[in-house]
Amino acid sequence: MRFRLFLALLFIALIPLSFFLYTVSLSIADYYTNQMANDLSYHANILSVSISKAKYLVNESRRPLFDDEIIRKSETESFRILVVDSRGIVVNDSNRTDIGKTLVIPEIIDALNKKDVARMQKGNRNMYAAVSVLSENSEVIGAVLLVAPVEAINLFWVEVGGKFALIAAVLVFVIFVLSLLFANLIINPLGKILSSVRKITDGHLNERIAPTGSLEFVELSKAFNDMTGKLEQIETTRQEFVSNVSHELKTPLSSMKVLSDTLLLMNDAPIDMYREFMQDINSEVDRMTAIINELLALVKLDRSENPLVVQQVKINKTVEAILKRLYPLAEQKNIELLYQDVKSVVIDADEMKLSLAISNLVENAIKYTNPGGTVKVIVDADAQNLFITIQDNGIGIAEEDQSKIFTRFYRVDKTRDRDTGGTGLGLAITHKTVLLHNGSIRLVSKEGEGSSFIVRIPIHRVVKEI
């Protein structure tokens, strides 16, 4: 991956660099060619004015001076000079080879038509510049053609090309080094993360990454460390859960083992003792069954393939049915069970699961409220949410325990919970059920003064106010 990234960075940098160098080189070549064309045109115009003023084309007696000026100018400037009359016949040639010939080329034709031109010939061998020669009456009496070889351009291009090659080589080397550095800068943190992922895969959940590199990699390292922290916390919770399950199941099994061994060791045990011991064993079996059933309920809630059976639920009637079922339990402890209907509400929910969750909360309130106390259930709503509040004036929950009460098998007072028949799973089931309904559950409690559980569930509509 490091090598592929290096090549990608290298090519990404080299492609625009090559395009830039190519464009610059063409621009320089065009600039130099245009300069040469302008220079030739300048000399051609000066020579045209000189020929016109000296009347070389109309005064044959001045021919020797004409020849001397043409030859001298050609030797001085290193270009060939040809002068034609108005018919295109060469009247003077610095090379002395084409005098008397008719010169029919586009540049001469343009010049005789009063159109000065300067252009590179096909094959890029010579540069031509042609201008017209005018009489005193501004009539075309001839034309001047300058022919310059392009060796100078070629020499210039060789010189510039060498410098460009050197610059390109330096830039390629710099890009090579920078690409390698950037590849390492990107891959090294990824390599550390990959190494840590492999360690976590092997079970080392305490693995952490020291934040290094760019801001993005620092954020990635922090996110990775947060993830591994949560994984470690989940693993710790899982181990505690297994330990708690083992402990909860071991206790009734141990009791049944002691009771059964006692009966087996007694040869003449009275029937009353047998009946008492069997009742105790039956109670322990019931306790184990309750634990297993609640564990199965939690497993079903945890499984993503076990969706809620959602339907429209008249929550007021559901709460009334729950309270009606729990009134006998409240009467046994002489507890007043109150119900306040603030609004009548219809929600989309799984009635069976939600009913079980509310029942757990109301039943817990009754269990942990002293005789003569009060438990109150309030159903209210706003435009978006249903609120079910379960209040009691019972024993309350200590502040240090409030954040843990929804943990599976967690008990504020293990002895008291066993006396009341609790498994430590009811609140965990309630919490999970509320979350599945996209809701939340909040606890407000003070030790010795009572507790309030506020359940919030999103709703579709409020039917009416009571």
N, C-alpha and C positions, 0 to 999 in steps of 0.2 A: 504493500500500500504506500509506503514511504517513497519507493522508486516511481510508482505511477503518479503520485502527487507531484513529485519533483519534475517529471517529464511534462505534466500538464501545466505547471507554473512556468516552466521554461518555454514551452511552445506559446503559451498565452502572452509572454513577454516578447518573444522573438518575432511573432507575426506582425504586431504593430511597429516594432523597431525596423523590420525589413521594409515595410511599407513606407515608413518615414524616411529611411535612407534613400530608397528608390525615388520617392517624390522630390526630396531635396536635390538629389543628383540630377534629375531631369530639369528641375527649376534652374539649377546653376548652368547646365548645358544650354538651356534655352536663353538664359540671360547673356551668356558669353556669345552665343550665335547672334542674338539681336544686337549686341554691342558691336560685333564685327560688321554686321549689315549696315548699321548706322554709320560706322566709321568709313566704310566703302562709299556709301551714299554721300557722305560729307566731302570726301576727296573727289568723287565724280562731279559733284556740283561745282566745286572750286575750279576743276579743270574745264568744265563746260563754260563757266563764266570767262575763264582766261582765253579759251579758244574763240569765244564770241567777240570779246573785246579786241583781240589781236587780228580778227578777221582771217584766221588761218584757212577756213573753208572757202572763202570767196576771193582770196588774194594768193595766187600761185607763187608769187615772188617771195612770199614769206615762208615757203616750204622748208628751207633749211632750219630756220628758227623753230618751226613747228616740230620737226623731227627731233631736234635737240631737247626741246622741252618734254616731249613724250618719253624719250629714252631716259632723261635725267629723273623725271618723276617716277618712272617705273623702277629704276634702280634704287631710288631713295626709299620708296614705300614697299618694295618687294611685291608688286602685283603687276599683272599684264594690263596694258591699255590698248584698246581698239577704238578708232574713231571712224564713223561711217557718215556718208552724206545722206541727203533726204531720200535717196533711192535704196539705201541699205548697202551701198558699195563701200568697202573698207578703203579709206583714204590714208590711214596711218595705223601702224601696228608696232608696238614696242618690241615685238619679237621679229618683225620684218618678214613674216612668212605668209600672211593672208592679205597683203595689200593688193587691191584690184578685185578681190573676190566679193561676191554678194553674200552678206551675212543675214540669214533669215532665221532668227531665233525669237522666242516669245518676248524676251527682255528688250531686244532692239525694236520689235514691232510696238511694244507698249511705249517705249521712249519716244519713237517717232510720232506717236499719237498723244504726246505731252503727258504721259503717265510714267512718272519715275518709279522704278522698282528696284528691290534688292532681295534676292532669295538664294537659297541653297539649291544647287543643281541635283538631279537624280543621281543616286549613288554616293552622295555626300563627299564628292571629290573637290568641287570648287564652289566658291561663293561669287555670284554675279551681282553687279550693281550697274544699272543703266539709267542715264538721264538724257533729256533732250538738249540740243544746242539751238539757241534761238538767235534770230537776227535782230537788228535794231527795231524792226517793225513787229517783233514778237512772233515771227513766223519760224516754223521748224525747218532748220537747214541741215540738221544732222543729229547725231547722238554719240554719246561717250559710253563705252562699256568697260568696266573694270572687272578683271578676273583675278580672284585671290585664292590660292590653294588653302585647303583646310588643315594642313599639317599642324598649324598653330593650335587649332581647336583640339586636334588629336593629342598633341603634346600636353596641352592644358588638361585634357581629360585624363591622361595617364598620370599626371602629377596629382590632380585632385582625387582620382580614383585610388591612388596609393594611400593618400591621407584618409580617405573614407574607409578603406580597408583596415587601416590601423585603428581608427575610431570604432569601427564595427567590431573588431576583434576585442578591444578593451571593453566595449559595452556588453558583448556576449559573455566575456569572462565575469564581469560584474553581475550580470543577470544570472549566470550559472551559480555563482556563489550565493547570491541573494535567494534564488530558488531553493537551493539546498538548505539554507538557514531557515527559510519560511516553512519548508517541508518538515524540518526537524522541530520547529516551533509548534507546528500543528500536531504532528504525530506523537511527539514525546508525551504530552499530557494525555492523549488518547491511549497511548501505550500503558500509562500508569492506571488509567481507568479500566482498561481491558484486563490488566493484571489483577486489579482489585475485584473485578467481576468474577474472574476465574477462582479467586480465593473464596469469595462468597458462595460460588457454586459448589466448592468443596466443603462448605459448612462453616467457614470462618466469618460469622456474622458481625464480629467486632472490628472488621476491616474498615479503615477510613482513608480518605485521600486528602493530602495536604493541598490546599488551593494554590495553584501556580498557573502561570501563563496569562493570557489575555482575560479581559473581564468576562467574556462568554465562558471560558474554561473555568474561571473561578466560580461563576454561578452554577455551571454544570457540576463541579466538584461539591459545592454546597448541597445541591439537589440530590446528588448521589449519596452524600453522607446522611442527609435526612432520610432517604429511602432505606439505607442500611440500618439506620437507627430504628426506623419503624419495623423493619424486618426482625431486628433483634428483639424489639419489644413484643412483636407478635409471637416470636419463638418462646420468649419468656412466659408470655400469657398462656401459650399452648402447653408448656411444661407444667405451669401451675394448674391449668385446667385438668390435665391428666392426673396430676397428683391429687387434686381435690376430688375428682371422680373416684379415684382408687380409694381415697380415705372414706368418702361417703358410702361407697358400696362395701368397704371392708368392715365398717362399724356394725351394720345389721347382720352381716355374715358371721362376725365374731360372736355377736350375741346369740344367734341361732346355734352356733357351734357349741357354746358353753351350755345353753339350755338342753340341747339334744344329748350332749355328753353326760350331763347330770342325770337325765332320765335313764340313759343306758346303764349308768353305773349303779343305779338304785334298783335292787331286785324287787322290793315290795313297796314301791312308791304308791301312795294313796291316789285314788282317782281324781280327787280335787287338785292335787299337785299337777297331775298330768294335764288336767283341763287348763289350769293357770299357765303352765309352761307352754302349752300349745297355743293359747291365746296370745302369749308374748311373741312366740315364733310367727304367728299369723300377722301380728302388728308389724314385725320387722319385714315380713314379705311385702306387706302393703306399702311400707316405707320404700323398699327397694323398687317396687313397681312404680311408685310416684316419681322417684328419681329418674328411672329409665324413661318413663313417658315424657317427662319434661325435657330430658336430654334429646329424645327423638323430636320433640317439638322444636327445640333450638336448631337441631340439624336441618329440619325442613325449612325453617326460616332462613338459615344461612345459605341454602342451596338456591343458586340463581335460576335453576330450571323449575322452581316451585313458585310460580307467580301468584299474586293475590287474586282471589275470585271477587272481582269488583262489581258492585251493584249499588243502586241507590238505596241508602239506609236512612230511615227516620231515627236519628240518633236519640231523640228524647224517649221514644218507646223502648229502644234498646237499653238505655240506662235505667228506665223504670223496671224493666224485666230483671235486670241484674240486681237492683236493690230489693225487689220482691223476693228473689231467691236468697238473699243474704240477711233479710230481716230476722229469721230465726236465730242465726248466729249472733246478731247484735242483742237480741232479747236475752239470750243465755248469759251475757255479761252485763245486762242492764245498761246497755249503751243506746243512746238516742240516735237513730239514723234519719237524717234530714235530707230533703231533696228540693233544690231551688231551680225552677225552670225560668230562665230569663228570656230565652228565645227558642222557638221551634225551628230545628235545622234539619236539612236534608244534605247528606254528603255522599260522595262516591267512595266506597270502602269495602273491605272484606269484613262483613258483619261478624262472622264467627271468630276471626282472629282478634278483631278490635274488641269484641265483647269479652274475650278471655283476658286481654290486657287490662281493661277497666276493672274487671272482677278481681284481678290480682291486687290492684291498688286499693280497692275498697275493702277487700278481705284483710289485707295487711293493716289498714287503718283500724279496723275493728280489733284485730289481734293485739295490736300494740297500744291500744287505748285502755286505760284503767276503767274498772266497773264504775258506772255512773257518769261516764264521759259522753262526748258527742262526736259524731262523724257526719260531715256535711258534704254533699255532692252538688256542684253548681254547673249547669249547662248554659253557656253564653256564646256569642259570636259577634264578629264584626263583618265587614263587607267581603273579607277574604278568608278568614280563618274561624274554625270552631275551637272553643276553649272548654275543656272539662276540668274542673278543679275539685280535688278530693282533699278536704280539710279534716284534721282531727286535733283534739287537745290532749293527746296521749304523751308518751314518754319522750318523743322527739329524737333527733339524731345529732350526734356530736359533729362539730364542724369538720374535724379531721377525717370523718368517715363519709361525709356527704358526696365526695367525688368518686367514691369506690362502690357505692351501693348497687350500681347497675352491672358490676363485675360478677361473672358467674361464680357461684358458690361463696361469694363474700357475705359474711355475717358480721353485724355490729356486735352481737352477743351470741356466740355459738350455742351456749347452754340454753339460753332462753328460746332460741329458734327451734332447737330440737324438741323442747317441751311443747311448743305450739305446733309442731309437725312440719315446719318449713324445710325446704330443700336448698334454699339459697339460689334458686334458678328463676323464681317468679318474676322478679324485677328485671332480670336479664331478658326474659321472654317479652315482657312488656316494652322495654326499651327498643328491642329489635323490631317489634311489631309497629310501634309508632314511627320508627325510621323508615320502614317499608312503605308507610303511607305518606312519605315526604314531610313528616311532622317533626315535632320536638317535644321533649319532656323536661320540665324544670322543677327543682326541689327548693322549697323555702322551709327551713326548719331551725328550731332552737331547742337544745336539750332541756327536757323537763317541761316544755310549754306546748309541744305539738309539732305537726308537720303539715305542709301543703304541697301536693303534687299538681302541677299545671300542665295538662296535655294540650298541645296545639296541633290541629289537623287542618290542612287546606280544604276549603269547601267550594261548591259551585254557586250556591245561592242560599240566602236566608229566606225562609218561607214567610214568617210573620213574627211580630213581637207579641209576647204574652201580656 
